[in-house]
């Protein structure tokens, strides 16, 4: 009878130990998968999609500002050796730098790369038209050929901006996909929380078994294993905060969209007025080419209107400043979401320590029964 009890107890000890070790491995797999999944998505948001979306907006603003600087230079008779003016050259250079950043950070794959190549080609053509206009205006301030080149450049600029809109939408779609991944959703919490809770429950059951069978209040190694498991849960729970930061990042990027749209609208209105002045000077007044001037005014009206065709209301005092602020907030949130604080190392170390503690907790009891069997 004693031998049967000894055999049964020893088998129970081995079963508890084996169950705890397997549950520890499962909990580690769940925690580590969710942790790495969330932080990889956050890293892609911080290093690719958010910077690329913001860089596209910066490219659009720089191109609008460059065009306005060229129109202003031609209108007031500025003649600088640099071409359309120093401000124009600086803005075009900035646009090129922002576009290069989009190419570097591109999160939209081949679709984004194709759009970037088209934009680069259009940009070369645009700067060529501005250079041609400059040549004509150097010869005659009211040159019809110079005005025609400006007209072509203005039309090409609109196509450029539309292409950049398409590029931005591709980058924004990549951002939405990264934020909406399974790992970053609340559902993913079940993938790590359930195994951790089950493991804690198994450790409590093992403690009760040992206390009942061996009349000892607490098994210290198993208690230590429980603490390591709770540490695993605490480290993985940070993914919930990171997922929240990713969602907030997306909202900040959407806020940037409204600010940049208003900024582009104001720049477009200024460009329309300047181009109209150039056309009137070249045509000898509005009556000289009324249809062309009316077309410019109509396009300018559409650019400055809201989605319903009416001027936007509730315009912020400084859309450029608000865009920079919201952009900084989006970048900061994405960076914080991507910061792991070493969790990818804490999790396996805590799981290993928990497994070792389980082994230490059961081995003395197993040794006792091994001696009894002898």
Secondary structure, DSSP 8 states (H G I E B T S, - for coil): -HHHHHHHHHHHHHHHHHHHHHHHHHHHHHHHHHHHHHHHHHHHIIIIIHHHHHHHHHHHHHHHHHHHHHHHHHHTT--BTTBS-HHHHHHHHHHHHHHHHHHHH--SHHHHHHHHHHHHHHHHHHHHHHHHHHHHHHH-TT-HHHHHHHHHHHHHHHHHHHHHHHHHHHHHHHHHHHHTSGGGSGGGHHHHHHHHHHHHHHHHHHHHHHHHHH--S--HHHHHHHHHHHHHHHHHHHHHHHHHHHHHHHHHHHHHHHHHHHHHHHHHHHHHHHHHHHHHHHHTSGGGSHHHHHHHHHHHHHHHB-TTSSB-SS--TTHHHHHHHHHHHHHHHHHHHH--TTHHHHHHHHHHHHHHHHHHHHHHHHHHHHHHH-
